[in-house]
């Protein structure tokens, strides 16, 4: 199988919440990138609609930093949710970028990914 990902995914485990309408589901982030997240949920996750946006938030450990974003839920199978980031505020993307930067360890790769991310924004 050919790898089609354009963004480096980092293993990052943290509690998160997914809010869709009046529904709030507790989740756990399994990995993330500048473009999306992989989350695990308990059976409550079945109430979430796929191909719809949801608000996702999580805190960075040992800090007051909360990353908030709007993501499209791409799939929800076997209590695993794949989500693609639709919108993230400038402060949250700064924290997410730093988190990825610290875990990727390759500045040139990170800068290429950021350029690609900005290219995607110009086409939407």
C-alpha positions in Angstrom: 0.0 0.0 0.0 1.3 3.4 -0.9 1.6 6.0 1.9 -0.5 9.0 1.0 -0.1 11.1 4.1 1.3 14.6 3.6 1.6 15.3 7.3 3.7 13.6 10.0 1.7 11.9 12.6 3.0 11.8 16.1 1.9 9.4 18.8 0.3 11.6 21.5 -2.0 10.3 24.1 -4.2 12.7 26.0 -7.8 13.0 27.1 -10.1 15.0 24.9 -13.7 16.0 24.5 -15.8 15.8 21.3 -18.8 18.1 21.2 -21.3 17.7 18.4 -24.5 19.7 18.9 -25.8 18.9 22.4 -23.7 15.7 22.6 -20.4 15.6 24.4 -18.3 12.5 24.3 -15.1 11.9 26.2 -12.2 10.6 24.1 -8.6 9.8 24.1 -6.2 11.1 21.4 -4.1 8.3 20.0 -2.1 10.4 17.5 -2.3 13.7 15.7 -0.8 15.8 13.0 -1.2 19.4 11.7 -4.1 18.1 9.6 -6.0 15.6 11.8 -6.4 13.4 14.8 -7.1 9.8 15.6 -9.2 9.4 18.8 -10.6 6.4 20.7 -13.9 6.6 22.4 -16.0 4.3 24.5 -19.4 3.0 23.3 -20.8 6.6 23.7 -19.0 7.5 20.5 -21.6 5.7 18.5 -23.9 8.7 18.9 -21.5 10.9 16.9 -22.3 11.6 13.2 -19.6 11.0 10.7 -19.0 13.4 7.8 -20.1 16.2 10.2 -18.0 18.7 12.1 -17.5 18.6 15.8 -15.6 20.8 18.3 -12.7 19.0 19.9 -10.6 20.2 22.7 -7.7 18.9 24.8 -5.2 20.2 27.3 -1.4 20.0 27.1 -0.1 18.2 30.2 1.2 20.2 33.1 0.0 23.5 31.7 -3.0 25.7 31.3 -2.9 25.4 27.5 -6.1 24.2 25.9 -6.1 23.4 22.1 -9.5 23.9 20.5 -10.4 23.0 17.0 -13.3 22.2 14.6 -12.8 18.9 12.8 -14.8 16.8 10.4 -15.4 13.3 11.7 -14.4 11.1 8.7 -15.0 7.7 10.2 -16.2 6.1 13.4 -15.4 2.4 13.5 -14.7 0.1 16.4 -14.6 3.0 18.8 -11.9 4.7 16.7 -12.6 8.1 15.2 -10.6 9.6 12.3 -11.0 13.4 12.2 -9.7 16.1 9.8 -9.1 19.6 11.1 -11.4 22.1 9.4 -10.7 25.2 11.5 -8.3 26.0 14.3 -7.6 29.4 15.9 -4.1 31.0 15.6 -3.2 30.3 19.3 -4.2 26.7 19.1 -2.3 26.1 15.8 0.7 27.6 17.4 0.6 25.2 20.3 -0.2 22.3 18.0 2.7 23.2 15.7 5.1 23.4 18.7 3.9 20.0 19.9 4.5 18.4 16.5 7.8 20.2 16.2 9.1 18.8 19.5 8.0 15.3 18.5 9.0 15.2 14.8 12.6 16.5 15.4 13.1 17.6 11.8 12.6 21.4 11.2 12.8 21.1 7.4 10.1 18.5 7.4 7.9 20.6 9.7 8.4 23.7 7.5 7.4 21.7 4.3 4.2 20.5 6.1 3.4 24.1 7.2 3.8 25.3 3.7 1.5 22.5 2.4 -1.0 23.4 5.1 -1.1 27.0 4.0 -1.4 25.9 0.4 -4.5 23.9 1.3 -6.0 27.0 3.0 -5.7 29.0 -0.1 -7.8 26.5 -2.1 -10.7 26.3 0.3 
